[in-house]
Each structure stands twice: as structure tokens, then as C-alpha cells.
Amino acid sequence: MEVKIIAEEQNAMLKRKEVNFEIEHSQSGSTPVRLEIRKAIAAALKLDENVVFIKKFETKTGTHTADGVAHVYDTADQAKLIEPEYIIRRNNPPEKPKEEKEEVKK
């Protein structure tokens, strides 16, 4: 998976960078999952992935290239103040279901 940063724009008011990117994913064939893209963007920008949030991405029809937008915040706390809850949930690994322990009452 190859990451190419198309444009970066600093948004001083929201304390974030808005990054347009393009990902070539011909090796995997299918569109990569959001968590993989998040790690790749963080690695390309040499940042911690906790401050990178993938806003949207879409594979162009008939190609192995996806275009998208990511928001890169100064801190993870700043992101929690600004990003909607559904974007934060999408960019975090899914929670494992809690296993219910049944206790035998005697």
C-alpha cells in the first residue's frame, strides 16, 4: 500500500491539519480497512496514529486507487472536542464483546 500526500492545509482555529491523500492498493486488491489507512497516513507523516482521523476515503471505480481526507490534530484531546463521536468510533479498533460469566447460585 503506497500513500501519497496530495495536499496539506493548516487550520489554526481548530488546531489541526487537513490532509488530502491518495492510496495505491493494487497488492491487496480490495480497498484497505480504515485502521490500516490510518496507520499508513500516520507513518507517512511521522506522527502518532492517535492524532490521525480518517474523515472519508473512496476507491475510484475500476482502479486500485483510493482518495481521501484525514484530519491530523495537535493532540488527541483536541480531536475529542471537535470530531463527531461517530468519526472517533470509526477510527478506533472495534471493542471486543464482554464475555458474560455465569455463576452458579446454590
Secondary structure, DSSP 8 states (H G I E B T S, - for coil): -EEEEEEEEEETTTTEEEEEEEEE-TTT-S---HHHHHHHHHHHHT--GGGEEEEEEEE-TTSSEEEEEEEEESSHHHHHHHS-HHHHHHTS--------------
